Amino acid sequence: MGASTENESVPTLTEPQTWTLIISAIAVVIAMMTLISTLFVRIIKTEIGGVTAQLGALNTKIEGLDRDVQALVKRNFGLDRG
């Protein structure tokens, strides 16, 4: 065995290659952050839409109960509440 160094098998990068790799890595990170934030916003909007629909259904049920209570009061007490 001759006098060899450990770094003989590692390719050396020039400065432009190094900057290209750094910028590429930054671009990939920014792209992933954009994708994740876009998907997160879509999920939040969908969930808010579901909650709004549930509130609308609850409002309809409450209106039905109010109508029933008014009918019971009118029948039992002979009162007209409005």
ZIBEL-V632566 format. One record per backbone hydrogen bond with DSSP energy under -0.5 kcal/mol. NH is the residue of the N-H (numbers start at 0). CO is the residue of the C=O. If there is no record, write none. Layout:
BEGIN
NH & CO
NH & CO
END
This chain:
BEGIN
3 & 1
7 & 4
8 & 5
9 & 6
10 & 8
17 & 13
18 & 14
19 & 15
20 & 16
21 & 17
22 & 18
23 & 19
24 & 20
25 & 21
26 & 22
27 & 23
28 & 24
29 & 25
30 & 26
31 & 27
32 & 28
33 & 29
34 & 30
35 & 31
36 & 32
37 & 33
38 & 34
39 & 35
40 & 36
41 & 37
42 & 38
43 & 39
44 & 40
45 & 41
46 & 42
47 & 43
48 & 44
49 & 45
50 & 46
51 & 47
52 & 48
53 & 49
54 & 50
55 & 51
56 & 52
57 & 53
58 & 54
59 & 55
60 & 56
61 & 57
62 & 58
63 & 59
64 & 60
65 & 61
66 & 62
67 & 63
68 & 64
69 & 65
70 & 66
71 & 67
72 & 68
73 & 69
74 & 70
75 & 71
76 & 72
77 & 72
77 & 73
78 & 72
80 & 78
END
